[in-house]
Amino acid sequence: MQNEVERFKQGGLLHNVRTEGDGETPSLQKQNLQLCPMSPHSRLFKAFPFNEKVVSAVSQLIGDSVVLHLDQVFLKPALHGTGTS
């Protein structure tokens, strides 16, 4: 997963969704990155909803009848900007 996210970063697939307060210095301003949806860009993430171990783990966390609605990733630097609810 980390390699795929790094590939997204290196390939310029992530979009800056920075909002006010997401980094006070210019070097941090482009650190609030998003890719939505992920599956069209990654065979790995596209396969997750069909992997028995993934489905089992998610079902244990939130219950049965799991359905993928949307896949996305946000990358923000630790301890910078405001949190999301």
C-alpha positions as CSV (number, residue, x, y, z in Angstrom):
1,M,0.0,0.0,0.0
2,Q,2.8,2.4,0.9
3,N,4.5,1.7,-2.5
4,E,1.2,2.4,-4.3
5,V,0.7,5.7,-2.5
6,E,4.3,6.6,-3.3
7,R,3.7,5.8,-6.9
8,F,0.6,8.1,-6.8
9,K,2.8,10.9,-5.4
10,Q,5.6,10.4,-7.9
11,G,3.1,10.1,-10.8
12,G,1.5,13.4,-9.9
13,L,-1.9,11.8,-9.4
14,L,-2.6,13.5,-6.0
15,H,-4.4,16.8,-6.0
16,N,-3.8,19.6,-3.5
17,V,-6.9,20.1,-1.5
18,R,-5.3,22.5,1.0
19,T,-7.7,24.7,3.0
20,E,-6.9,27.7,5.2
21,G,-4.9,26.5,8.2
22,D,-3.4,23.5,6.4
23,G,0.2,24.6,6.8
24,E,1.4,28.0,7.8
25,T,4.6,27.9,5.7
26,P,4.9,27.6,1.9
27,S,6.8,24.3,2.2
28,L,3.8,22.6,3.9
29,Q,1.1,24.1,1.8
30,K,1.2,21.3,-0.8
31,Q,1.2,18.6,1.8
32,N,-2.6,18.1,2.0
33,L,-3.0,15.8,-1.0
34,Q,-6.0,13.7,-2.2
35,L,-6.7,11.1,-4.8
36,C,-10.4,10.2,-5.3
37,P,-11.2,7.6,-6.5
38,M,-8.1,5.4,-6.3
39,S,-9.2,2.2,-8.0
40,P,-9.0,3.5,-11.6
41,H,-5.3,4.2,-10.9
42,S,-4.3,1.1,-9.0
43,R,-4.9,-2.6,-9.6
44,L,-4.0,-3.2,-5.9
45,F,-6.7,-0.9,-4.5
46,K,-9.2,-2.1,-7.2
47,A,-8.7,-5.7,-5.9
48,F,-9.1,-4.9,-2.2
49,P,-13.0,-5.2,-2.1
50,F,-12.7,-8.7,-3.6
51,N,-10.0,-10.0,-1.2
52,E,-11.4,-12.4,1.4
53,K,-9.1,-11.2,4.2
54,V,-9.9,-7.5,3.5
55,V,-13.7,-8.2,3.5
56,S,-13.4,-10.2,6.6
57,A,-11.4,-7.5,8.5
58,V,-13.8,-4.7,7.4
59,S,-16.9,-6.9,8.3
60,Q,-15.4,-7.4,11.8
61,L,-15.0,-3.7,12.2
62,I,-18.3,-2.4,10.9
63,G,-20.6,-5.4,10.4
64,D,-21.7,-7.6,7.5
65,S,-23.1,-6.5,4.2
66,V,-20.1,-4.4,3.4
67,V,-20.3,-2.5,0.1
68,L,-17.5,-0.2,-1.3
69,H,-19.0,3.2,-2.0
70,L,-15.9,5.3,-2.6
71,D,-12.1,4.8,-2.3
72,Q,-9.9,7.8,-1.6
73,V,-6.6,8.7,0.1
74,F,-5.7,11.9,2.0
75,L,-2.0,12.7,2.8
76,K,-1.4,15.4,5.4
77,P,1.8,16.1,7.4
78,A,1.5,15.1,11.1
79,L,0.8,18.0,13.5
80,H,0.1,20.6,10.8
81,G,-3.2,22.1,9.8
82,T,-6.6,21.3,11.3
83,G,-8.1,17.9,11.8
84,T,-11.1,16.6,10.0
85,S,-14.2,15.2,11.7
